[in-house]
Amino acid sequence: MKKRVFWLVMLLLFGYIVIQKIADGPPNVGGHTETLGEATEVEHQSIQITKDQIYQGDLLLVNKEYPVHEAGVKNDVVRLSENEELLQGYRLQDQRIEVSESVAKKFLEMIKAAQQDNVSHFILNSGYRGKEEQDQLYAEMGPAYAMPSGYSEHNVGSALDIGSTQMKMERAPEGKWLEDYSWKYGFILRYPKDKVAITGTEFEPWHFRYVGLPHSAIMKQNNFSLEEYLDYLKDERRISVTNDGKIYEINYYPVDQEMTLKVPIARNYEISGDNMGGVIVTSYVNKERRSE
């Protein structure tokens, strides 16, 4: 009698466990993370994309084939010598040097970080160049060392020629530190030694370009030049990455006319053209917030 009661209790217990498993649903095998496009309970807002947005933003490709459009020039260019709060930890080669204010703030943040590693002999040799200055430089240095007006990243306002007051950048601690860590602050070494065949420009250890996070991190991790990264985005169309406590989704869209896109209201987003025919929408949310 006791055995029958025991087995009856065990049978009832087993049935309860099975019912609970069915109610709970299947386990989340593989740790799949819901992407922006898969979210079903997120409110979206519509944003308008115009053709002009192809030609503005931090990810513009500027070279011999793709010139700067007027819309691509940064609208917050300032003269650094007139803004003391932006002149800390480095010298200016020329008191007339100008650069995008937002880029200058990121540069200052990067310089302060380098100082924490006892790397501190920085000098800024060039920033934004207007049409006349670029034409003059091209006339003086020729096509081997300069680009004609409109075809240089310096005509945008987000490129910096950074030097060392101690020695040439290819040997200086400043050059090594920037090559290793500038990506953390949204900058890339624009013309690396191993990418000459792709960029079409000789190695320039002093030329750094602001593209922003997480793009600089992805490029560093994959050893991408800007050309390679934009091709990668165009092929993949959508990628998701986590960097510094934020979950990013990056979407590429070809643009041949005005279009409407939907982005989650709860997310921050940035839009940049590629200067070739498409836009990149980068949306992000804090990891802690996403996990709530």
LUMVEXNU-677234 format. One line per 4 residues: their letters; for each residue x negated, y negated, z negated of C-alpha. Coordinates in nm, 4 decimals, always signed. Each point is the difference from the previous one (the first is absolute). Layout:
<gupas>
a> X:Y:Z ~ ...
</gupas>
This chain:
<gupas>
mkkr> +0.0000:+0.0000:+0.0000 ~ -0.2844:-0.2361:-0.0905 ~ -0.1722:+0.0705:+0.3342 ~ +0.3168:-0.0821:+0.1932
vfwl> +0.0374:-0.3301:-0.1874 ~ -0.3666:-0.0826:+0.0641 ~ +0.0252:+0.0594:+0.3748 ~ +0.3269:-0.1926:+0.0205
vmll> -0.1642:-0.3011:-0.1659 ~ -0.2998:+0.0239:+0.2358 ~ +0.2296:+0.0196:+0.3046 ~ +0.1937:-0.3087:-0.1078
lfgy> -0.3255:-0.1893:-0.0667 ~ -0.1409:+0.0920:+0.3424 ~ +0.3202:-0.1146:+0.1705 ~ -0.0168:-0.3346:-0.1841
iviq> -0.3587:-0.0566:+0.1183 ~ +0.0907:+0.0760:+0.3630 ~ +0.2942:-0.2433:-0.0134 ~ -0.2228:-0.2708:-0.1453
kiad> -0.2606:+0.0471:+0.2761 ~ +0.2675:-0.0341:+0.2686 ~ +0.1371:-0.3138:-0.1637 ~ -0.3480:-0.1549:-0.0267
gppn> -0.0726:+0.0534:+0.3691 ~ -0.3286:+0.1077:+0.1604 ~ -0.3313:-0.1167:-0.1476 ~ -0.1846:-0.2902:+0.1661
vggh> -0.2752:+0.2053:+0.1624 ~ -0.2932:-0.1934:+0.1452 ~ +0.0624:-0.3323:-0.1776 ~ +0.1698:-0.1674:+0.2989
tetl> +0.0132:-0.3783:-0.0393 ~ +0.3033:-0.1767:+0.1420 ~ -0.1065:-0.2505:+0.2634 ~ +0.1578:-0.3304:+0.0867
geat> +0.1895:+0.1467:+0.2918 ~ +0.1374:+0.2906:-0.2064 ~ +0.1431:-0.2004:-0.2890 ~ +0.3782:+0.0368:-0.0100
eveh> +0.0875:-0.2027:-0.3092 ~ -0.2004:-0.3115:+0.0797 ~ +0.1622:-0.3228:+0.1117 ~ -0.1488:-0.1465:+0.3173
qsiq> -0.0170:-0.3457:+0.1490 ~ -0.0355:-0.0886:+0.3651 ~ -0.2945:-0.2038:+0.1266 ~ -0.0408:-0.1492:+0.3445
itkd> -0.3175:+0.0659:+0.1988 ~ -0.0800:-0.2344:+0.2885 ~ -0.2678:+0.0312:+0.2671 ~ -0.1934:-0.2857:-0.1624
qiyq> -0.0702:+0.2262:-0.2975 ~ -0.2186:+0.2179:+0.2219 ~ -0.2531:-0.2837:-0.0061 ~ -0.0194:-0.0841:-0.3712
gdll> -0.1090:+0.1760:-0.3183 ~ -0.3024:+0.1579:-0.1663 ~ -0.0353:+0.2962:+0.2385 ~ -0.0450:-0.1853:+0.3284
lvnk> -0.2482:+0.1506:+0.2418 ~ -0.2046:-0.2852:+0.1457 ~ -0.2679:+0.0744:+0.2584 ~ -0.0911:-0.0525:+0.3660
eypv> +0.3315:+0.1488:+0.1103 ~ +0.2372:-0.1430:-0.2600 ~ -0.0352:-0.3738:-0.0720 ~ +0.1418:-0.1895:-0.2945
heag> +0.3442:-0.1474:+0.0608 ~ +0.0918:-0.3287:-0.1611 ~ +0.2410:+0.1834:-0.2316 ~ -0.2896:+0.2136:-0.1244
vknd> -0.2038:-0.2835:-0.1516 ~ +0.0353:-0.0059:-0.3787 ~ +0.2123:-0.2940:-0.1147 ~ -0.1737:-0.0393:-0.3372
vvrl> -0.3537:-0.0847:+0.1188 ~ -0.1828:-0.2241:-0.2492 ~ -0.3451:-0.1594:-0.0261 ~ -0.1742:+0.1862:-0.2817
sene> -0.2191:-0.2921:-0.1104 ~ +0.3174:-0.1915:-0.0856 ~ +0.1368:+0.2796:-0.2197 ~ -0.2276:+0.0559:-0.2995
ellq> +0.2144:+0.2810:-0.1378 ~ -0.0921:+0.2032:+0.3097 ~ -0.3742:-0.0723:-0.0283 ~ -0.1240:+0.2222:-0.2805
gyrl> -0.2798:+0.2539:+0.0182 ~ -0.1243:-0.0758:+0.3510 ~ -0.1506:-0.2772:+0.2105 ~ +0.1089:-0.1619:+0.3248
qdqr> -0.2386:-0.0301:+0.2918 ~ +0.2054:-0.2902:+0.1315 ~ +0.2326:-0.2278:-0.1966 ~ +0.2416:+0.0005:+0.2942
ievs> +0.0779:+0.3738:-0.0197 ~ +0.3720:+0.0768:+0.0020 ~ +0.1936:+0.3208:-0.0604 ~ +0.3520:+0.1185:-0.0764
esva> +0.0743:-0.0879:-0.3627 ~ +0.1548:+0.3411:-0.0701 ~ -0.3063:+0.1746:+0.1467 ~ -0.2315:-0.2301:-0.1982
kkfl> +0.1729:+0.1075:-0.3227 ~ -0.0552:+0.3673:+0.0845 ~ -0.3627:-0.0771:+0.0868 ~ -0.0460:-0.1725:-0.3358
emik> +0.1479:+0.3005:-0.1807 ~ -0.2444:+0.2253:+0.1864 ~ -0.3002:-0.2202:-0.0802 ~ +0.0873:+0.0024:-0.3702
aaqq> +0.0148:+0.3800:+0.0070 ~ -0.3441:+0.0140:+0.1649 ~ -0.1395:-0.2229:-0.2746 ~ +0.1112:+0.2584:-0.2542
dnvs> -0.2389:+0.2382:+0.1787 ~ -0.2808:-0.2600:-0.0118 ~ +0.0320:-0.0787:+0.3723 ~ +0.0288:-0.3771:+0.0226
hfil> -0.2048:-0.1645:+0.2770 ~ +0.2810:-0.0648:+0.2467 ~ +0.0229:-0.2742:+0.2586 ~ +0.2879:-0.0596:+0.2383
nsgy> -0.1329:-0.0851:+0.3439 ~ +0.3201:-0.0304:+0.2021 ~ +0.3765:+0.0276:-0.0274 ~ +0.2741:-0.1449:+0.2159
rgke> -0.1071:-0.1608:+0.3277 ~ +0.2169:-0.2225:+0.2116 ~ -0.0115:-0.0078:+0.3801 ~ -0.2689:-0.2697:+0.0287
eqdq> -0.2319:+0.1635:-0.2545 ~ +0.0354:+0.3389:+0.1688 ~ -0.0671:-0.1492:+0.3447 ~ -0.3116:-0.1715:-0.1334
lyae> -0.1271:+0.3206:-0.1608 ~ +0.0627:+0.1947:+0.3199 ~ -0.1879:-0.2594:+0.2037 ~ -0.2973:+0.0079:-0.2377
mgpa> -0.0267:+0.3767:-0.0600 ~ +0.1456:+0.1508:+0.3155 ~ +0.2185:+0.3106:+0.0493 ~ -0.2517:+0.2336:-0.1653
yamp> +0.0499:-0.1635:-0.3406 ~ +0.3314:-0.1859:+0.0154 ~ +0.3479:+0.0261:+0.1451 ~ +0.1761:-0.2684:+0.2035
sgys> +0.2682:-0.2021:-0.1722 ~ +0.3097:+0.2012:-0.0789 ~ -0.1733:+0.3394:+0.0072 ~ -0.1706:-0.0123:-0.3385
ehnv> +0.1432:+0.1174:-0.3323 ~ -0.1344:-0.3244:-0.1452 ~ +0.2706:-0.1807:+0.1964 ~ +0.2638:+0.1667:-0.2236
gsal> -0.1275:-0.1050:-0.3436 ~ -0.0359:+0.3453:-0.1597 ~ -0.3599:+0.0839:+0.1011 ~ -0.3038:-0.0923:-0.2069
digs> -0.3715:+0.0026:+0.0747 ~ -0.1519:+0.0822:-0.3384 ~ -0.3715:-0.0157:-0.0706 ~ -0.2547:+0.0373:-0.2766
tqmk> -0.2203:-0.2863:-0.1182 ~ -0.2800:+0.2522:-0.0627 ~ -0.0396:+0.1986:+0.3214 ~ +0.1769:+0.1238:+0.3155
mera> +0.3297:+0.1742:-0.0637 ~ -0.1113:+0.3349:+0.1453 ~ -0.2515:+0.0234:-0.2866 ~ +0.1666:-0.2081:-0.2700
pegk> +0.1809:+0.1417:-0.3056 ~ +0.2863:-0.2330:+0.0956 ~ +0.0385:+0.1739:+0.3357 ~ -0.0110:+0.3469:-0.1542
wled> +0.2515:-0.0906:-0.2708 ~ +0.2456:-0.1461:+0.2508 ~ -0.0329:+0.2999:+0.2299 ~ +0.0827:+0.2324:-0.2922
yswk> +0.2659:-0.1966:-0.1875 ~ +0.1541:-0.2749:+0.2141 ~ +0.2866:+0.2360:+0.0934 ~ +0.1288:-0.0228:-0.3596
ygfi> +0.0812:-0.3664:+0.0651 ~ +0.1524:+0.0442:+0.3452 ~ -0.3143:-0.0686:+0.2073 ~ -0.1747:+0.2121:+0.2615
lryp> -0.3429:-0.0110:+0.1593 ~ +0.1380:-0.0831:+0.3415 ~ -0.2922:+0.1029:+0.2220 ~ -0.1781:+0.3022:-0.1527
kdkv> -0.3164:+0.1481:+0.1430 ~ +0.1685:+0.3288:+0.0990 ~ +0.2977:-0.1625:+0.1760 ~ -0.1699:-0.2152:+0.2635
aitg> +0.1363:+0.2129:+0.2859 ~ +0.3541:-0.0487:-0.1345 ~ -0.0040:-0.3647:-0.1101 ~ -0.2132:-0.1183:+0.2928
tefe> -0.1966:-0.2175:-0.2445 ~ -0.3492:+0.0560:-0.1366 ~ -0.0492:+0.0792:-0.3682 ~ +0.0731:-0.3073:-0.2122
pwhf> -0.0670:+0.0749:-0.3687 ~ +0.1195:-0.3485:-0.0935 ~ +0.3404:-0.0037:+0.1734 ~ +0.2901:+0.0997:-0.2270
ryvg> +0.3662:-0.0176:+0.0844 ~ +0.3023:-0.0075:-0.2301 ~ +0.2664:+0.2584:+0.0923 ~ +0.1539:+0.0581:-0.3445
lphs> +0.0784:+0.3085:-0.2052 ~ +0.0722:+0.2835:+0.0513 ~ -0.1330:-0.0346:+0.3542 ~ -0.3592:-0.0683:-0.1054
aimk> +0.0105:+0.3058:-0.2295 ~ +0.1294:+0.2288:+0.2770 ~ -0.2617:-0.1316:+0.2422 ~ -0.2792:+0.0535:-0.2516
qnnf> +0.1128:+0.3515:-0.0867 ~ +0.0256:+0.1058:+0.3645 ~ -0.2942:-0.2041:+0.1328 ~ +0.2346:-0.1811:+0.2396
slee> -0.0840:-0.3168:+0.1856 ~ +0.2960:-0.2357:+0.0419 ~ +0.0430:+0.1278:+0.3564 ~ +0.0153:+0.3613:-0.1204
yldy> +0.2368:-0.0800:-0.2844 ~ +0.2502:-0.1773:+0.2225 ~ -0.0101:+0.2914:+0.2456 ~ +0.0580:+0.2369:-0.2927
lkde> +0.3061:-0.1941:-0.1161 ~ +0.1359:-0.0132:+0.3521 ~ -0.0318:+0.3792:+0.0312 ~ +0.1340:+0.0881:-0.3458
rris> +0.2755:-0.2653:-0.0100 ~ +0.0508:+0.0551:-0.3753 ~ -0.2418:+0.0804:-0.2815 ~ +0.0351:-0.0009:-0.3798
vtnd> -0.2871:-0.0580:-0.2415 ~ -0.0524:-0.0686:-0.3686 ~ -0.2615:-0.2535:-0.1013 ~ -0.0719:-0.1801:-0.3266
gkiy> +0.3324:+0.0892:-0.1609 ~ +0.2130:-0.0877:+0.3026 ~ +0.1820:+0.2217:+0.2475 ~ -0.0257:-0.1381:+0.3531
einy> +0.1837:+0.0874:+0.3170 ~ -0.1411:-0.1342:+0.3239 ~ +0.2138:+0.0013:+0.3140 ~ -0.1046:-0.0950:+0.3520
ypvd> +0.2590:-0.1328:+0.2478 ~ -0.0535:-0.0885:+0.3660 ~ +0.1691:-0.3320:+0.0749 ~ +0.1108:-0.1083:+0.3442
qemt> +0.2961:-0.2103:-0.1108 ~ +0.1638:-0.1309:-0.3177 ~ +0.0996:+0.2871:-0.2258 ~ +0.1499:+0.0688:-0.3428
lkvp> -0.1671:+0.2197:-0.2617 ~ +0.1269:+0.1175:-0.3372 ~ -0.2194:-0.0089:-0.3095 ~ +0.0906:+0.0967:-0.3590
iarn> +0.1054:-0.2979:-0.2093 ~ -0.1885:+0.1418:-0.2993 ~ -0.3330:-0.0052:+0.1852 ~ -0.2440:-0.2747:+0.0865
yeis> -0.1038:-0.0061:+0.3626 ~ -0.2406:-0.1724:+0.2354 ~ +0.0111:-0.0266:+0.3779 ~ -0.2980:-0.0333:+0.2319
gdnm> -0.0302:+0.0127:+0.3727 ~ -0.2831:+0.1893:+0.1679 ~ -0.0438:-0.2654:+0.2744 ~ +0.0579:+0.2688:+0.2618
ggvi> +0.3723:+0.0792:+0.0078 ~ +0.1117:+0.1241:-0.3382 ~ +0.0561:-0.0856:-0.3650 ~ -0.0985:+0.1799:-0.3191
vtsy> +0.2415:-0.0128:-0.2938 ~ -0.1656:+0.0837:-0.3322 ~ +0.2374:+0.0508:-0.2916 ~ -0.0998:+0.0909:-0.3531
vnke> +0.1272:+0.0601:-0.3508 ~ -0.1802:+0.0525:-0.3297 ~ -0.0483:+0.3690:-0.0729 ~ +0.1327:-0.0391:-0.3538
rrse> +0.3149:-0.1657:+0.1288 ~ +0.0557:+0.2725:+0.2631 ~ -0.0222:+0.2721:-0.2662 ~ +0.2769:-0.1492:-0.2147
</gupas>
